[in-house]
Amino acid sequence: MGNTGEDAVKRSTQTMGNTIVAILLGGTIGLVALLLLTLLTAALVWSGALPPSGILLTGFAGVCAFFGGRIAVQKGRGPAMPLGGGVGSLLCAVLLVICFSTTGVDGLHGQFLGILLMLLAGGCLAGLLGKHAHKSKKKKR
């Protein structure tokens, strides 16, 4: 017989580690997707194919956070809402660090705050949708 207290701590530590890894994985994938879509948008605006409007970038931010949040929800253990919200919060934190390191407080304007809110909303929406139930396979007799 094993010590149940040690087993509970071990399970809790494994679950927490899995949750953190899932959030980091979803955040990394969401950030890479956001940077690629931002680069694509900048190239299209520079070439004149798109007007210089920020609504497209704000929408891309929400989609990337949702995509990263869905990956975290599917890969992680535990409740879905903290996983999706964690991805949105991680992306917000990364963009805030980038903004403060490059422009300081001057970079915080209405459109940037809208992008941050879309990141949070996309991640939380991924958490609200939850995990997909797996179909159980029937046993062959």
C-alpha positions in Angstrom: 0.0 0.0 0.0 1.3 3.4 -1.0 1.0 6.6 0.9 -2.2 8.3 -0.4 -1.0 11.7 0.6 2.1 11.3 -1.6 0.1 9.9 -4.4 -2.3 12.9 -4.3 0.6 15.4 -4.3 2.2 13.5 -7.3 -1.1 13.6 -9.3 -1.6 17.2 -8.4 1.9 18.1 -9.6 1.5 16.2 -12.8 -1.8 17.8 -13.6 -0.4 21.3 -12.8 2.6 20.6 -15.0 0.4 19.4 -17.8 -1.8 22.5 -17.5 1.2 24.8 -17.7 2.7 23.0 -20.7 -0.7 23.1 -22.5 -1.0 26.9 -21.9 2.5 27.5 -23.1 2.0 25.3 -26.2 -1.3 27.1 -27.1 0.2 30.5 -26.3 3.2 29.8 -28.5 1.1 28.5 -31.4 -1.2 31.5 -31.1 1.6 34.0 -30.9 3.4 32.5 -34.0 0.1 32.6 -35.9 -0.6 36.2 -34.8 2.9 37.3 -35.9 2.6 35.5 -39.3 -0.9 37.1 -39.9 0.4 40.5 -38.8 3.3 40.1 -41.3 0.8 39.1 -44.0 -1.4 42.1 -43.2 1.5 44.5 -43.2 2.7 43.2 -46.6 -0.9 43.5 -48.1 -1.3 47.1 -46.7 2.2 48.1 -48.0 1.4 46.7 -51.4 -1.9 48.6 -51.5 -4.1 45.6 -51.6 -5.7 46.4 -48.3 -6.6 49.8 -46.8 -4.7 50.7 -43.6 -7.4 49.8 -41.2 -6.8 48.1 -37.8 -10.0 46.1 -37.7 -8.4 43.2 -39.6 -5.5 42.9 -37.2 -7.9 43.1 -34.3 -9.9 40.2 -35.8 -6.8 38.2 -36.4 -5.8 38.6 -32.8 -9.1 37.1 -31.6 -8.8 34.2 -34.1 -5.2 33.4 -33.1 -6.1 33.4 -29.4 -9.1 31.2 -30.1 -6.9 28.8 -32.1 -4.2 28.7 -29.4 -6.8 28.3 -26.7 -8.5 25.4 -28.5 -5.1 23.6 -28.7 -4.5 24.2 -25.0 -8.0 22.9 -24.1 -7.6 19.7 -26.1 -4.0 19.0 -24.9 -4.4 20.0 -21.2 -6.1 18.3 -18.3 -8.5 20.0 -16.0 -11.3 22.5 -16.6 -11.3 24.1 -20.0 -12.0 27.8 -19.0 -8.7 28.3 -17.1 -6.8 26.8 -20.0 -8.4 29.0 -22.7 -8.2 32.1 -20.5 -4.6 31.3 -19.6 -3.7 31.3 -23.3 -5.5 34.7 -23.8 -3.8 36.1 -20.8 -0.4 34.8 -21.9 -0.7 36.4 -25.3 -1.8 39.7 -23.7 1.2 39.7 -21.4 3.6 39.0 -24.3 2.1 41.9 -26.3 2.2 44.2 -23.3 5.9 43.4 -22.7 6.6 44.0 -26.4 4.7 47.3 -26.4 6.3 48.6 -23.2 9.8 47.6 -24.4 9.5 49.3 -27.7 7.2 52.4 -27.3 6.6 52.7 -23.5 3.3 54.0 -22.3 2.8 56.0 -25.6 1.9 52.7 -27.4 -1.2 52.2 -25.3 -4.0 53.6 -27.4 -7.5 52.6 -28.3 -6.7 50.1 -31.0 -4.0 48.3 -29.0 -6.4 48.0 -26.1 -9.0 46.5 -28.5 -6.4 44.0 -29.6 -5.7 43.0 -26.0 -9.4 42.6 -25.3 -9.8 40.4 -28.4 -7.0 38.2 -27.3 -8.7 37.7 -23.9 -12.0 37.1 -25.6 -10.7 34.6 -28.1 -8.9 32.6 -25.3 -12.0 32.7 -23.1 -14.3 31.6 -25.9 -12.0 28.6 -26.5 -12.4 27.7 -22.9 -16.2 28.2 -22.9 -16.6 25.8 -25.8 -14.8 23.1 -23.7 -13.4 19.8 -24.8 -14.9 17.5 -27.4 -16.2 14.3 -26.0 -14.5 11.3 -27.4 -16.7 8.5 -28.7 -16.2 5.3 -26.9 -15.2 2.4 -29.1 -17.5 -0.7 -28.9 -15.8 -3.8 -27.8 -15.7 -6.6 -30.3 -16.9 -9.9 -29.1 
